[in-house]
């Protein structure tokens, strides 16, 4: 009972379009259905682990038929750039507090 379920292929194509273009959810073309439906399905599938299971399945299948070269998918800290705030700056410097709740005590 209730509303009919939106075609999963249409929703999946909408999600892939959004992720590949980087556009806002509200800019989703009408051919993929209502943007809120596509967004909610994406959010639900993210929360329940559907995307993780899908990736694991695709990796397992591709590895089984020899399509994955694991030597090129290794990511470590030598090639990943750290955020500027993780660069080793002092945590309690001598400068004024930027996030104090009131005037600085002298």
C-alpha positions in Angstrom: 0.0 0.0 0.0 1.1 3.6 -0.5 3.0 5.2 -3.3 4.4 3.1 -6.1 8.2 2.5 -5.9 10.3 4.6 -8.3 12.2 2.5 -10.8 15.6 1.6 -9.2 17.4 1.9 -12.5 16.1 5.4 -13.0 17.1 6.4 -9.5 20.6 4.8 -9.8 21.1 6.7 -13.1 20.1 9.9 -11.4 22.6 9.3 -8.6 25.4 8.5 -11.0 24.5 11.6 -13.0 24.7 13.8 -9.9 28.0 12.3 -8.7 29.6 12.5 -12.2 28.6 16.1 -12.7 28.9 17.5 -9.2 25.7 19.4 -9.7 23.3 20.2 -6.9 20.6 17.7 -6.1 18.0 20.3 -7.1 19.5 20.5 -10.6 18.8 16.8 -11.3 17.1 16.5 -14.7 13.5 15.5 -14.6 14.1 12.2 -16.5 15.6 10.8 -13.3 12.5 11.5 -11.3 12.0 13.9 -8.4 15.4 15.1 -7.0 14.2 14.4 -3.4 13.4 10.8 -4.2 16.8 10.3 -5.8 18.6 12.1 -2.9 16.7 10.1 -0.2 17.5 6.8 -1.9 21.2 7.8 -2.1 21.2 8.8 1.6 19.4 5.6 2.6 21.7 3.4 0.5 24.7 5.2 2.1 23.4 4.7 5.6 22.5 1.0 5.2 25.8 0.0 3.6 24.5 -0.7 0.1 27.3 1.2 -1.6 29.9 -0.6 0.4 28.5 -4.0 -0.5 28.2 -3.0 -4.1 31.8 -1.9 -4.2 33.0 -5.0 -2.5 31.1 -7.2 -4.9 32.4 -5.4 -8.0 36.0 -5.6 -6.6 35.6 -9.3 -5.8 34.2 -10.1 -9.2 36.8 -8.0 -11.1 39.6 -9.5 -9.0 38.4 -13.1 -9.7 38.6 -12.5 -13.5 42.0 -10.8 -13.2 40.9 -7.2 -14.1 42.3 -5.6 -10.9 45.9 -4.6 -10.6 46.2 -4.2 -6.8 49.7 -2.7 -7.1 48.2 0.6 -8.4 45.5 1.1 -5.9 47.6 1.4 -2.8 47.2 4.8 -1.0 49.4 5.8 1.8 50.5 9.0 3.5 53.3 9.7 1.1 50.9 10.6 -1.7 47.9 11.9 0.2 48.1 15.6 1.0 47.1 16.4 4.6 44.8 19.3 5.5 46.5 22.5 6.4 45.3 22.2 10.0 47.0 18.8 10.3 50.4 20.2 9.3 51.8 20.2 12.9 50.8 23.7 14.0 50.8 24.3 17.8 47.5 23.8 19.4 47.7 26.4 22.2 49.6 29.3 20.7 50.4 32.7 22.2 48.0 34.5 19.9 44.5 35.6 20.8 41.8 33.0 21.1 39.5 32.9 18.1 36.7 30.9 19.6 36.4 32.3 23.1 33.1 32.5 24.8 33.8 36.0 26.3 36.5 38.6 26.6 40.0 37.4 27.2 41.1 37.5 30.9 44.4 39.5 31.5 
